[in-house]
Amino acid sequence: MPHDATSDDHQTRIEDLLGRMTVEEKLGQLQQLAWAWNTGPGGGGTADVEAAARKGLLGSVLNVVGAANSNALQRIAVEESRLGIPLVFGLDVIHGFHTTFPIPLAQAAAFDPAVTRTDGEVSAAEARSNGIHWTFSPMMDVTHEPRWGRIAESTGEDPYLAARYAVAKVHGYQGGDPSDLSAPDRVAACAKHFAAYGGAEGGRDYNTVDVSEQRLRNLYLPPFEAAVEAGAATVMAAFNTISGVPAHANAHTLTGILKQDWGFDGVVVSDWTGVRELIAHGNAADEADAGRLALSAGVDMEMVSTTFADHGRSLLDSGALRQDRLDDAVARVLRLKLRLGLFERPYVDEAAAITAPSTRTRAAARAAAGRCMVLLKNEDGVLPLDAGIVRSLAVVGPFADSGDLLGTWSLPGAPEAVPVLRGLREALPDADVTHARGVPADGPDTSGLAEAVAVAAAADAVVVVVGEPPAVSGEAAVRSDLRLPGRQEELVAAVAATGTPCVVVLVGGRPLTIGAWADRVPAIVMAWHPGIEAGPAVADVLTGAVAPGGKLPVTFPRTVGQIPLYHNHERTGRPYDPATPQEKYVSKYLDIADGPQFPFGHGLSYTTFALGDPALSRERITTDELHAGATVEVAVPVRNTGARDGEEVVQLYVQDPAASIAQPVRRLRGFRRIRLAAGEERTVRFTLGAADVGFWTNDPAGVHTVEPGEIHLHTGTSSHTHARQTLLIT
């Protein structure tokens, strides 16, 4: 962080407070307790929280909701404790406070970081006005595991895409100056979960991760480094082990990489009871040992469990904990509070609290949801729905008239989503729009199937809204079967069999395996969990009021047996070649076609686009030039060859065909979403530097290298693209 007068003032105040604090008060600053509702094992007690605040033995509280509640608790800390140090209030504001935006995975599908920045700005203003200073977002966990419920909270499988979104979300929450978060519409961001949580074995939450140093640095760490460079105020440790060492006790990642290599001067907070869970991991002998390991490794604040506060004094007295490490942790917490302006303005104006979404924020959420939707399939011109042709429309399925489309981590009290049925009726006022649920979201009931078939058969077109409910995605929501729950596949098949032109709107928080029915319907739109304005946004896309332009930020497998399946996989010595499908001794499955149902980066439009061959500003460059900051420009001409205006995401991938460490078959290193009128042509330009053509080695000290040789540059509209140029590095 640049040196400035504000930093000097903060440091002076921190040193003054440290000099006046007792050991117990210092340990109290490292304690975060829960107020009312819980997100994990154990429970919060308001009486205990108030007593700790009164004694000056509490640094932070999470899950206090509402300006009046936060002010009341803050007054106890500021006006009744010895030193009057304010509390910092945290909450999981993941994709909205009152105004719920699409889930983060959906936002990644926009391939437009401005979408997530807008979410951050709206969320920050609503949350701060209600007394929240700190959000536990963005989640930067790259994952290849669709079974993992928290994929919904991620930005998918690609580190470059995740890094771009990390920067945008941090800036949305915090604004442009990380040293000053005091504005009434800003909150402190938290990059989580550090690190490699997305690699949990089997997709099971809280599970172990065994990862090499090069994969840690090339795959999992880039989004976190980008968030830190963007000024993220805090970082949260992960629940998982990293090659045998729990993240909460991992000095290599928390101190060596995060604090020393990256210069992070913010707060590292544990996850819910994550410090105490070092005992269950088999890493700590007891709570005192857990506290020692976590605090010494680099955790600065303990969420919910109390090992620091309970055992810190004895650890100091025995020499098991260093005084300078304790003081460093306390200084980081105080610095966060100073940057938030809490010493000067500890209370919020209760009269100014935002209590509901506004017309403006609803419009922002609607626009975001429309940009996030992905047109997976559109045969025979079924979409967009033409109001002049579609005089009658059937809308069926368990989510057709449902408000349960907000997605995981929607906050208690947030308004329900506008249903798809309502959105389509408003968008097509002259059409006869009928409705039947057909089947529930889960369970064996098919009693409504006949009614759904009847209304579909009688209509000019039918929209089937199916998918998974938000309750089965998110934290602790791991699925071993990624098909549509219950009898929803039967509903799709039965409706498709009527012969009525059929559009399936798929909702959910992860990739789903839809191979059993995808070929039976002409059109499929992946709507994800679209948030508060779900219905109008779906209607916008289906009627063509919004041109679909989203792309998949994660691979859709044909079947769960293919997992893990992802675009940036490493090469093998016996790769599958589609030109010789009969070859047995290659990397493939015997009982299923090779490759995904839909690849990373896939997404259609209502028009067509043609991309020309990429052109390079130079075809040769030296390693010395790259290390000195030189770059290469890649220019790609794009033309809208259809009759409608539309949006396309131009994508750039790099491949190193011969490297000292086997490289992925492709790595995304650039994307640009553009809008072109019918017949319009534009040139999209990307810039490549050392970070794009090099890679991290297995050296634990962290060595990034650029090796001489060819680099293949691929451009196109998905990860399955073949337009190529070659850059020679000497």
Long-range contacts (C-beta under 8 A, 24 or more apart in sequence): 1-178, 1-179, 1-231, 1-263, 1-265, 4-179, 6-179, 6-180, 7-179, 10-335, 10-338, 10-339, 13-334, 13-338, 13-343, 14-331, 14-334, 14-335, 14-338, 17-83, 17-85, 17-334, 18-327, 18-330, 18-331, 18-334, 20-83, 21-83, 21-330, 23-312, 23-313, 23-316, 23-326, 24-57, 24-309, 24-313, 25-56, 25-57, 25-82, 25-83, 26-312, 26-326, 26-327, 26-330, 27-57, 27-308, 27-309, 27-312, 27-313, 27-326, 28-52, 28-55, 28-56, 28-57, 28-58, 28-59, 28-309, 29-59, 29-85, 29-330, 29-333, 29-334, 30-59, 30-295, 30-300, 30-301, 30-302, 30-308, 30-309, 30-312, 30-329, 30-330, 30-333, 31-57, 31-58, 31-59, 31-60, 31-301, 31-302, 31-306, 31-308, 31-309, 32-59, 32-60, 32-61, 32-62, 32-90, 32-269, 32-301, 32-302, 32-303, 32-304, 33-58, 33-60, 33-61, 33-62, 33-304, 34-61, 34-62, 34-63, 34-304, 35-61, 35-62, 35-63, 35-64, 35-69, 35-73, 36-63, 36-64, 36-65, 37-63, 37-412, 38-63, 39-63, 39-92, 39-272, 39-475, 40-272, 40-273, 40-304, 41-272, 41-273, 42-273, 42-304, 42-305, 44-304, 49-73, 50-76, 53-77, 53-80, 53-81, 53-87, 54-80, 54-81, 55-81, 56-81, 56-82, 56-83, 56-85, 57-309, 58-87, 59-85, 59-87, 59-88, 59-301, 59-333, 60-87, 60-88, 60-89, 60-90, 60-134, 60-301, 60-333, 61-87, 61-89, 61-90, 62-89, 62-90, 62-91, 62-136, 62-303, 63-90, 63-91, 64-89, 64-91, 64-131, 64-132, 65-91, 65-130, 65-132, 65-411, 65-412, 65-413, 66-130, 66-131, 66-353, 67-129, 67-130, 67-131, 67-348, 67-349, 67-350, 67-353, 68-350, 69-131, 70-130, 70-131, 70-132, 70-348, 71-131, 71-347, 71-348, 71-350, 74-131, 74-346, 74-347, 75-347, 77-346, 78-346, 85-334, 85-337, 85-343, 86-337, 86-342, 86-343, 86-346, 87-342, 88-133, 88-134, 88-188, 88-333, 88-336, 88-337, 88-340, 88-342, 89-131, 89-132, 89-133, 89-134, 90-132, 90-133, 90-134, 90-135, 90-136, 90-190, 91-127, 91-132, 91-134, 91-135, 91-136, 91-411, 92-135, 92-136, 92-137, 92-409, 92-411, 93-123, 93-124, 93-127, 93-132, 93-135, 93-136, 93-137, 93-187, 93-411, 94-135, 94-136, 94-137, 94-139, 94-153, 94-408, 94-409, 95-119, 95-123, 95-137, 95-407, 95-409, 95-410, 95-531, 96-122, 96-123, 96-126, 96-365, 96-406, 96-410, 96-411, 96-414, 96-531, 96-532, 97-122, 97-123, 97-126, 97-127, 97-130, 97-132, 97-354, 97-411, 97-414, 98-126, 98-354, 98-355, 98-356, 98-357, 98-361, 98-411, 98-413, 98-414, 98-415, 99-123, 99-126, 99-357, 99-358, 99-361, 99-362, 99-364, 99-365, 99-532, 100-365, 100-406, 100-407, 100-410, 100-411, 100-414, 100-415, 100-417, 100-531, 100-532, 101-364, 101-365, 101-368, 101-369, 101-531, 101-532, 102-365, 102-368, 102-369, 102-372, 102-407, 102-528, 102-529, 102-530, 102-531, 103-152, 103-153, 103-407, 103-408, 103-409, 103-509, 103-528, 103-529, 103-531, 104-138, 104-139, 104-152, 104-153, 104-154, 104-155, 104-165, 105-151, 105-152, 105-153, 105-154, 105-155, 105-156, 105-509, 105-510, 105-528, 105-553, 105-554, 106-369, 106-372, 106-373, 106-407, 106-527, 106-528, 106-529, 106-530, 106-531, 107-155, 107-165, 107-368, 107-372, 108-154, 108-155, 108-156, 108-161, 108-162, 108-165, 108-553, 108-554, 109-372, 109-373, 109-374, 109-526, 109-528, 109-550, 109-551, 109-552, 109-553, 109-603, 110-368, 110-371, 110-372, 110-549, 110-550, 110-673, 111-161, 111-549, 111-550, 111-551, 111-553, 111-649, 111-671, 111-673, 112-371, 112-673, 113-164, 113-165, 113-167, 113-168, 114-168, 115-368, 115-371, 115-372, 116-165, 116-168, 116-169, 116-172, 117-168, 117-169, 117-171, 117-172, 118-172, 118-364, 118-368, 119-169, 119-172, 119-368, 120-168, 120-169, 120-170, 120-171, 120-172, 120-173, 120-189, 121-172, 121-173, 121-185, 122-361, 122-364, 122-365, 123-172, 123-173, 123-187, 124-172, 124-173, 124-174, 124-185, 124-186, 124-187, 125-184, 125-185, 125-354, 126-354, 126-361, 127-187, 128-183, 128-184, 128-185, 128-186, 128-187, 128-348, 129-184, 129-185, 129-348, 129-349, 129-352, 129-353, 129-354, 130-348, 130-353, 130-354, 131-348, 131-353, 132-187, 133-181, 133-187, 133-188, 133-340, 133-342, 134-187, 134-188, 134-190, 134-233, 134-234, 134-336, 134-340, 135-173, 135-187, 135-188, 135-189, 135-190, 136-190, 136-192, 136-236, 137-169, 137-173, 137-189, 137-190, 137-192, 138-165, 138-166, 138-169, 138-170, 138-189, 138-190, 138-191, 138-192, 138-227, 139-192, 139-193, 140-166, 140-191, 140-192, 140-223, 140-224, 140-227, 141-192, 141-193, 141-196, 141-197, 141-198, 141-220, 141-238, 142-198, 142-219, 142-220, 142-223, 143-198, 143-199, 144-198, 144-199, 144-563, 144-564, 144-565, 144-566, 145-198, 145-199, 145-200, 145-202, 145-203, 145-563, 145-564, 146-203, 146-482, 146-510, 146-511, 146-512, 146-554, 146-557, 146-563, 147-202, 147-203, 147-204, 147-478, 147-479, 147-480, 147-482, 147-510, 147-560, 147-563, 148-198, 148-200, 148-203, 148-204, 148-205, 148-478, 148-510, 149-205, 149-408, 149-472, 149-473, 149-474, 149-475, 149-476, 149-477, 149-478, 149-479, 149-509, 149-510, 150-197, 150-198, 150-205, 150-474, 150-475, 151-198, 151-473, 151-509, 151-510, 151-511, 151-554, 152-407, 152-408, 152-473, 152-474, 152-509, 152-510, 152-529, 153-408, 153-409, 153-474, 153-475, 154-198, 155-223, 155-553, 156-552, 156-553, 156-554, 156-600, 157-553, 157-554, 157-555, 157-566, 157-567, 157-568, 157-600, 158-553, 158-567, 158-568, 158-600, 158-668, 159-218, 159-219, 159-220, 159-222, 159-223, 160-222, 160-667, 160-668, 160-669, 160-670, 161-553, 161-668, 161-671, 162-222, 162-223, 163-222, 163-223, 163-225, 163-226, 163-227, 164-226, 164-671, 165-223, 166-191, 166-223, 166-224, 166-226, 166-227, 166-230, 166-232, 167-226, 167-227, 167-229, 167-230, 170-227, 170-230, 170-231, 170-232, 171-230, 171-231, 174-231, 174-232, 174-233, 177-231, 178-230, 178-231, 178-232, 178-233, 178-339, 179-339, 180-339, 180-341, 181-233, 181-339, 181-340, 181-341, 182-339, 182-340, 182-341, 182-344, 182-345, 184-348, 184-349, 184-352, 188-233, 188-234, 188-336, 188-339, 188-340, 189-227, 189-232, 189-233, 189-234, 190-232, 190-233, 190-234, 190-235, 190-236, 190-269, 191-223, 191-224, 191-227, 191-228, 191-232, 191-234, 191-235, 191-236, 192-235, 192-236, 192-238, 192-271, 193-236, 193-237, 193-238, 193-239, 193-240, 193-247, 193-271, 194-224, 194-235, 194-236, 194-237, 194-238, 194-247, 194-253, 194-254, 194-258, 194-268, 195-220, 195-221, 195-224, 195-238, 195-242, 195-247, 195-253, 196-220, 196-238, 196-240, 196-242, 196-247, 197-238, 197-239, 197-240, 197-247, 199-240, 200-240, 202-478, 203-478, 203-563, 204-478, 205-239, 205-475, 205-476, 205-477, 205-478, 206-239, 206-240, 207-240, 208-240, 208-241, 208-244, 209-240, 209-241, 209-242, 209-243, 210-243, 210-244, 211-242, 211-243, 212-243, 212-698, 213-696, 213-697, 213-698, 213-699, 213-700, 214-661, 214-695, 214-696, 214-697, 214-698, 216-242, 216-253, 217-696, 217-702, 218-695, 218-696, 219-568, 221-257, 224-258, 225-262, 228-258, 228-262, 228-263, 228-264, 229-262, 232-266, 233-266, 233-267, 233-336, 233-339, 234-266, 234-267, 234-268, 234-269, 234-336, 235-264, 235-266, 235-267, 235-268, 235-269, 236-268, 236-269, 236-270, 236-271, 237-268, 237-269, 237-270, 237-271, 237-274, 237-294, 237-299, 238-271, 238-274, 239-271, 239-274, 239-277, 241-281, 241-283, 245-283, 246-277, 246-278, 246-281, 246-283, 247-274, 248-274, 248-275, 248-277, 248-278, 248-293, 248-294, 248-297, 248-299, 249-278, 249-283, 249-284, 249-290, 249-293, 249-294, 249-297, 250-297, 251-296, 251-297, 251-298, 252-700, 254-297, 254-298, 254-299, 255-297, 255-298, 257-702, 258-298, 259-298, 261-702, 265-332, 265-335, 266-332, 266-335, 266-336, 267-300, 267-301, 267-332, 267-333, 267-335, 267-336, 268-298, 268-299, 268-300, 268-301, 268-332, 269-299, 269-300, 269-301, 269-302, 269-303, 270-294, 270-299, 270-301, 270-302, 270-303, 270-305, 271-303, 272-303, 272-304, 273-303, 273-304, 273-305, 274-303, 274-305, 275-299, 275-302, 275-303, 275-305, 275-307, 275-308, 276-305, 276-307, 277-305, 287-311, 288-314, 288-315, 291-315, 292-320, 292-321, 295-321, 295-325, 295-326, 295-329, 296-321, 296-322, 296-325, 299-329, 300-328, 300-329, 300-332, 300-333, 301-329, 301-333, 356-415, 357-415, 357-532, 362-532, 362-533, 365-531, 365-532, 365-533, 366-533, 366-536, 366-537, 366-540, 367-537, 368-531, 369-527, 369-530, 369-531, 369-533, 369-534, 369-537, 369-538, 370-537, 370-540, 370-541, 370-546, 371-546, 371-549, 371-550, 372-528, 372-530, 372-550, 373-525, 373-526, 373-527, 373-528, 373-530, 373-537, 373-538, 373-541, 373-548, 373-550, 374-525, 374-526, 374-548, 374-550, 374-551, 374-552, 374-602, 374-603, 375-523, 375-524, 375-525, 375-541, 375-548, 375-550, 375-603, 375-604, 375-605, 375-606, 376-506, 376-518, 376-524, 376-525, 376-526, 376-552, 376-556, 376-598, 376-602, 376-603, 376-604, 377-518, 377-521, 377-522, 377-523, 377-524, 377-604, 378-522, 378-523, 378-604, 378-606, 379-522, 379-523, 380-501, 380-522, 382-461, 382-501, 382-502, 382-503, 382-522, 382-523, 383-503, 383-523, 383-525, 383-542, 383-544, 383-606, 384-541, 384-542, 384-543, 384-544, 384-606, 385-428, 385-461, 385-503, 385-542, 385-543, 385-544, 387-428, 387-430, 387-431, 387-543, 389-460, 390-428, 390-431, 390-460, 390-461, 391-430, 391-431, 391-432, 391-460, 392-431, 392-432, 392-433, 392-434, 392-458, 392-459, 392-460, 392-461, 393-424, 393-428, 393-431, 393-432, 393-433, 393-434, 393-459, 393-460, 393-461, 393-462, 393-463, 394-433, 394-434, 394-435, 394-436, 394-452, 394-455, 394-456, 394-458, 394-459, 394-461, 394-462, 394-463, 394-500, 395-420, 395-421, 395-424, 395-433, 395-434, 395-435, 395-462, 395-463, 395-465, 396-435, 396-436, 396-437, 396-438, 396-452, 396-455, 396-456, 396-462, 396-463, 396-464, 396-465, 396-491, 396-495, 397-437, 397-438, 397-439, 397-452, 397-463, 397-464, 397-465, 397-466, 397-488, 397-491, 397-505, 398-437, 398-438, 398-439, 398-440, 398-441, 398-465, 398-466, 398-486, 398-488, 399-441, 399-465, 399-466, 399-467, 399-469, 399-505, 399-507, 400-435, 400-437, 400-463, 400-464, 400-465, 401-435, 401-437, 402-441, 402-465, 404-469, 404-470, 405-470, 405-507, 405-529, 405-530, 405-531, 405-534, 406-470, 406-529, 406-531, 406-532, 406-534, 407-470, 407-473, 407-474, 407-509, 407-528, 407-529, 407-530, 407-531, 408-470, 408-473, 408-474, 408-475, 408-477, 408-509, 408-529, 409-474, 410-470, 414-532, 415-532, 416-532, 417-530, 417-531, 417-532, 417-533, 417-534, 417-535, 418-532, 418-533, 418-534, 418-535, 418-536, 419-534, 419-535, 420-463, 420-465, 420-505, 420-534, 420-535, 420-538, 420-539, 421-535, 422-535, 423-534, 423-535, 423-536, 423-537, 423-538, 423-539, 423-540, 424-463, 424-535, 424-538, 424-539, 424-542, 426-536, 426-539, 427-536, 427-539, 427-540, 427-542, 427-543, 427-545, 428-539, 428-543, 432-459, 434-458, 434-459, 438-464, 438-491, 438-495, 439-486, 439-487, 439-488, 439-490, 439-491, 440-486, 441-468, 441-469, 441-485, 441-486, 441-488, 442-469, 442-485, 442-486, 443-486, 443-487, 444-486, 444-487, 445-486, 445-487, 446-487, 446-490, 449-487, 449-490, 449-491, 449-494, 452-491, 452-494, 452-495, 453-494, 453-495, 453-497, 453-498, 456-495, 456-498, 456-500, 456-502, 457-498, 457-499, 457-500, 459-500, 460-500, 460-501, 461-500, 461-501, 461-502, 461-503, 462-495, 462-498, 462-500, 462-501, 462-502, 462-503, 463-503, 463-504, 463-505, 463-542, 464-491, 464-492, 464-495, 464-502, 464-503, 464-504, 464-505, 464-521, 465-504, 465-505, 465-507, 465-538, 466-491, 466-492, 466-504, 466-505, 466-506, 466-507, 467-505, 467-506, 467-507, 467-508, 467-512, 467-527, 468-507, 468-508, 468-509, 468-510, 468-512, 470-509, 470-529, 472-509, 473-508, 473-509, 473-510, 473-529, 474-509, 479-510, 480-560, 481-560, 482-510, 482-511, 482-512, 482-513, 482-557, 482-560, 483-512, 483-513, 483-514, 483-516, 484-512, 484-514, 489-516, 489-517, 492-517, 492-520, 492-521, 493-517, 493-520, 496-520, 496-521, 503-542, 505-538, 505-542, 507-534, 510-554, 511-552, 511-554, 511-555, 511-556, 511-557, 512-556, 513-556, 513-557, 513-558, 513-559, 513-560, 513-597, 514-556, 514-597, 515-558, 515-559, 515-597, 518-597, 526-550, 526-552, 544-606, 544-644, 547-605, 547-606, 547-607, 547-644, 547-645, 547-646, 547-647, 547-675, 548-603, 548-604, 548-605, 548-606, 548-647, 549-603, 549-605, 549-646, 549-647, 549-648, 549-649, 549-673, 549-675, 550-603, 551-601, 551-602, 551-603, 551-649, 551-651, 551-717, 551-718, 552-598, 552-599, 552-600, 552-601, 552-602, 552-603, 553-600, 554-600, 555-596, 555-598, 555-599, 555-600, 556-596, 556-597, 556-598, 556-599, 557-596, 557-597, 558-592, 558-593, 558-595, 558-596, 558-597, 559-592, 561-589, 561-592, 562-589, 562-592, 562-596, 565-596, 566-600, 567-599, 567-600, 567-601, 567-665, 567-666, 567-668, 567-719, 568-600, 568-664, 568-665, 568-666, 568-667, 568-668, 569-664, 569-665, 570-662, 570-663, 570-664, 570-665, 571-662, 571-663, 571-664, 571-665, 599-718, 599-719, 599-720, 600-668, 600-718, 600-719, 601-649, 601-651, 601-668, 601-717, 601-718, 601-719, 601-720, 602-718, 602-719, 602-720, 603-649, 603-717, 603-718, 605-642, 605-646, 605-647, 605-648, 606-642, 606-644, 606-646, 607-640, 607-641, 607-642, 607-643, 607-644, 607-645, 607-646, 607-678, 608-640, 608-641, 608-642, 609-638, 609-639, 609-640, 609-641, 609-642, 609-646, 609-648, 609-676, 609-717, 610-638, 610-639, 610-641, 611-636, 611-637, 611-638, 611-639, 611-650, 611-715, 611-716, 611-717, 611-723, 612-636, 612-637, 612-638, 612-639, 613-723, 613-725, 614-652, 614-713, 614-715, 614-723, 614-724, 614-725, 615-725, 616-713, 616-725, 616-727, 619-725, 619-726, 619-727, 619-728, 620-727, 620-728, 620-729, 620-730, 621-727, 621-728, 621-729, 621-730, 622-729, 622-730, 623-706, 623-707, 623-708, 623-729, 623-730, 626-689, 626-690, 626-693, 626-694, 626-706, 626-729, 627-690, 627-706, 629-689, 629-690, 630-689, 631-687, 631-688, 631-689, 632-687, 632-688, 632-689, 632-727, 633-685, 633-686, 633-687, 633-688, 634-670, 634-685, 634-686, 634-687, 634-688, 634-713, 634-715, 634-725, 635-683, 635-684, 635-685, 636-683, 636-684, 636-685, 636-686, 636-715, 637-681, 637-682, 637-683, 637-684, 638-674, 638-676, 638-681, 638-682, 638-683, 638-684, 639-676, 639-679, 639-680, 639-681, 640-676, 640-677, 640-678, 640-679, 640-680, 640-681, 641-679, 642-678, 643-678, 644-678, 645-675, 645-676, 645-677, 645-678, 646-675, 646-676, 646-678, 647-673, 647-674, 647-675, 647-676, 648-673, 648-674, 648-676, 648-717, 649-673, 649-674, 649-717, 650-674, 650-684, 650-715, 650-716, 650-717, 651-715, 651-716, 651-717, 651-718, 651-719, 651-721, 652-686, 652-688, 652-713, 652-714, 652-715, 653-713, 653-714, 653-715, 653-716, 653-719, 653-721, 654-688, 654-692, 654-693, 654-711, 654-712, 654-713, 654-714, 655-711, 655-712, 655-713, 655-714, 656-693, 656-695, 656-707, 656-709, 656-710, 656-711, 656-712, 657-709, 657-710, 657-712, 658-709, 658-710, 659-695, 659-707, 659-709, 660-697, 660-705, 660-707, 661-695, 661-697, 661-698, 663-695, 666-714, 666-719, 668-719, 688-713, 688-727, 693-727, 693-729
